[in-house]
């Protein structure tokens, strides 16, 4: 029934059909871009999980997990500024140590009951300010 109704509407208004087609194309482009970044970060999380199974590789695995926690929150800034995936990776590699350290701190805060409810808002705010400061968009105060 919904399909028949949609066909009737589109046959009455061809510009609406063009709009629907352009929205569909945009949706699939965004889905493709999202799936590529999701695949990369899923592979990193699988590698971190496997590394955490072996005690000798635990520090490297925790470093990767810290980076993933940081990326979860820094992604807000990346998406708000519509950065390409390559620009996101470039930003991550330039700021690897600050992101990893802050990600580890927030990872520790996530483990504390009651405080962990506040961590997403706090981490998003912190990483937004950190990213803007690193980009030079926030002037330093004296």
Buried (B, 14 or more C-beta within 10 A) or exposed (E): EEEEEEEEEBEEEEEEBEEBEEEEEEEEEEEEEEEEBEEBBEEBBEBBEEBBEEEEBEEBBBBBBBBBBBBBBBBBBBEEEEBEEEEBEEBBEEBEEBBBEBBBBBBEBBEEEEEEEEBEEEBBEBBBEBBEEBEEEEEEEE
